[in-house]
Amino acid sequence: MKSGVHSQGATSHLVDAYPLAVPASRRSDWYEATGQHLNWYLPDWATVAVDYDAVHLTVLGYLTTPGLAIPLTAHPGASVLAGWDPDATFWLDPRLVRVGGRPVEWSRTRDAPWAPRPAR
């Protein structure tokens, strides 16, 4: 099962459901980003992995949360969405990540959809 992070609320829900307190390790970095001294939390990825195979950050989620202290509802503090790229997926189940084989090059012409480029 995959979870999606598409908003501040989704980020808050993920961290509230799987909290990992990180007040000392994020104190100065997240103060610099937000200007706030708070109790900081991250998702506890090991616990998230019990229920989800992957967590995806949408472009909308990425664009609507930068530099913000995202308040939590179940814990006295906040989180910051940091260390992600837009439209990225954190794969939590290593059985789903397979690397191997030859890379496939994709291309498209003006009127045709994207397709694998024929092997040379």
Contacts in CASP RR format, 6 or more apart in sequence:
PFRMAT RR
TARGET T0000
AUTHOR 0000-0000-0000
METHOD contacts of the structure
MODEL  1
MKSGVHSQGATSHLVDAYPLAVPASRRSDWYEATGQHLNWYLPDWATVAV
DYDAVHLTVLGYLTTPGLAIPLTAHPGASVLAGWDPDATFWLDPRLVRVG
GRPVEWSRTRDAPWAPRPAR
1 51 0 8 1.000
1 52 0 8 1.000
1 53 0 8 1.000
2 52 0 8 1.000
2 53 0 8 1.000
2 54 0 8 1.000
2 55 0 8 1.000
2 56 0 8 1.000
2 89 0 8 1.000
3 14 0 8 1.000
3 48 0 8 1.000
3 52 0 8 1.000
3 54 0 8 1.000
3 55 0 8 1.000
3 56 0 8 1.000
4 10 0 8 1.000
4 55 0 8 1.000
4 56 0 8 1.000
4 57 0 8 1.000
4 58 0 8 1.000
5 11 0 8 1.000
5 14 0 8 1.000
5 55 0 8 1.000
5 56 0 8 1.000
5 57 0 8 1.000
5 58 0 8 1.000
5 61 0 8 1.000
5 81 0 8 1.000
6 58 0 8 1.000
6 60 0 8 1.000
6 61 0 8 1.000
7 60 0 8 1.000
7 61 0 8 1.000
7 64 0 8 1.000
7 65 0 8 1.000
8 61 0 8 1.000
8 64 0 8 1.000
8 65 0 8 1.000
8 68 0 8 1.000
8 70 0 8 1.000
9 70 0 8 1.000
10 61 0 8 1.000
11 61 0 8 1.000
11 65 0 8 1.000
11 70 0 8 1.000
11 79 0 8 1.000
11 81 0 8 1.000
12 70 0 8 1.000
12 71 0 8 1.000
12 72 0 8 1.000
12 73 0 8 1.000
12 79 0 8 1.000
14 43 0 8 1.000
14 48 0 8 1.000
14 55 0 8 1.000
15 41 0 8 1.000
15 42 0 8 1.000
15 43 0 8 1.000
15 70 0 8 1.000
15 72 0 8 1.000
15 75 0 8 1.000
15 79 0 8 1.000
16 72 0 8 1.000
16 73 0 8 1.000
16 74 0 8 1.000
16 75 0 8 1.000
17 74 0 8 1.000
18 43 0 8 1.000
18 44 0 8 1.000
18 45 0 8 1.000
18 47 0 8 1.000
18 48 0 8 1.000
19 41 0 8 1.000
19 43 0 8 1.000
19 44 0 8 1.000
19 72 0 8 1.000
19 74 0 8 1.000
19 75 0 8 1.000
20 41 0 8 1.000
20 42 0 8 1.000
20 43 0 8 1.000
20 44 0 8 1.000
20 47 0 8 1.000
21 39 0 8 1.000
21 40 0 8 1.000
21 41 0 8 1.000
21 75 0 8 1.000
22 40 0 8 1.000
22 41 0 8 1.000
22 42 0 8 1.000
23 39 0 8 1.000
23 40 0 8 1.000
26 40 0 8 1.000
26 42 0 8 1.000
26 80 0 8 1.000
27 37 0 8 1.000
27 40 0 8 1.000
29 82 0 8 1.000
30 36 0 8 1.000
30 38 0 8 1.000
30 40 0 8 1.000
30 69 0 8 1.000
30 80 0 8 1.000
30 82 0 8 1.000
31 37 0 8 1.000
33 67 0 8 1.000
33 80 0 8 1.000
33 82 0 8 1.000
34 67 0 8 1.000
34 68 0 8 1.000
34 69 0 8 1.000
34 78 0 8 1.000
34 80 0 8 1.000
35 69 0 8 1.000
36 69 0 8 1.000
36 78 0 8 1.000
38 69 0 8 1.000
38 77 0 8 1.000
38 78 0 8 1.000
39 75 0 8 1.000
39 76 0 8 1.000
39 77 0 8 1.000
39 78 0 8 1.000
40 77 0 8 1.000
40 78 0 8 1.000
40 79 0 8 1.000
40 80 0 8 1.000
41 72 0 8 1.000
41 75 0 8 1.000
41 77 0 8 1.000
41 78 0 8 1.000
41 79 0 8 1.000
42 79 0 8 1.000
43 55 0 8 1.000
43 79 0 8 1.000
45 90 0 8 1.000
45 92 0 8 1.000
48 55 0 8 1.000
48 92 0 8 1.000
49 92 0 8 1.000
49 93 0 8 1.000
52 92 0 8 1.000
53 91 0 8 1.000
53 92 0 8 1.000
53 93 0 8 1.000
53 96 0 8 1.000
54 89 0 8 1.000
54 90 0 8 1.000
54 91 0 8 1.000
54 92 0 8 1.000
54 93 0 8 1.000
54 96 0 8 1.000
55 89 0 8 1.000
55 90 0 8 1.000
55 92 0 8 1.000
56 87 0 8 1.000
56 88 0 8 1.000
56 89 0 8 1.000
56 90 0 8 1.000
57 81 0 8 1.000
57 84 0 8 1.000
57 85 0 8 1.000
57 86 0 8 1.000
57 87 0 8 1.000
57 88 0 8 1.000
57 89 0 8 1.000
57 90 0 8 1.000
58 86 0 8 1.000
58 87 0 8 1.000
59 86 0 8 1.000
59 87 0 8 1.000
61 81 0 8 1.000
61 86 0 8 1.000
62 81 0 8 1.000
62 84 0 8 1.000
62 85 0 8 1.000
62 86 0 8 1.000
62 87 0 8 1.000
63 86 0 8 1.000
65 81 0 8 1.000
66 81 0 8 1.000
67 80 0 8 1.000
67 81 0 8 1.000
67 82 0 8 1.000
68 80 0 8 1.000
68 81 0 8 1.000
69 78 0 8 1.000
69 79 0 8 1.000
69 80 0 8 1.000
70 78 0 8 1.000
70 79 0 8 1.000
70 80 0 8 1.000
70 81 0 8 1.000
71 77 0 8 1.000
71 78 0 8 1.000
72 78 0 8 1.000
72 79 0 8 1.000
84 90 0 8 1.000
91 97 0 8 1.000
104 116 0 8 1.000
104 117 0 8 1.000
105 116 0 8 1.000
105 117 0 8 1.000
106 114 0 8 1.000
106 115 0 8 1.000
106 116 0 8 1.000
106 117 0 8 1.000
107 114 0 8 1.000
107 115 0 8 1.000
107 117 0 8 1.000
108 114 0 8 1.000
108 115 0 8 1.000
END
